[in-house]
Amino acid sequence: MSNNPNKKWEKPWDGDTWRDVHGRLHRLLTPEHASDFQNVLCEVDKYLREKLGEGHPKQRFVRPSPEPLPGAADAVPVAAE
């Protein structure tokens, strides 16, 4: 997958390879999983663009503070099975 039409792949996929990969994805993705998969591909694409210097994210990720969530101290621990 490439967003840059001027980029050349080292080796193009032949028809059999493409059909094999497409068939595997088709069997794995049910309609309710397809949008999740599309979201993952979008996030990977954005990450790679940043790493390859081809773009910049609209906003930077800010790691949440390591403080516990409110009410977490009141939570009842679940016994291990």
Secondary structure, DSSP 8 states (H G I E B T S, - for coil): --S-TT---SS---HHHHHHHHHHHHHH--HHHHHHHHHHHHHHHHHHHHHTTS---SS------SS--TTGGG-------
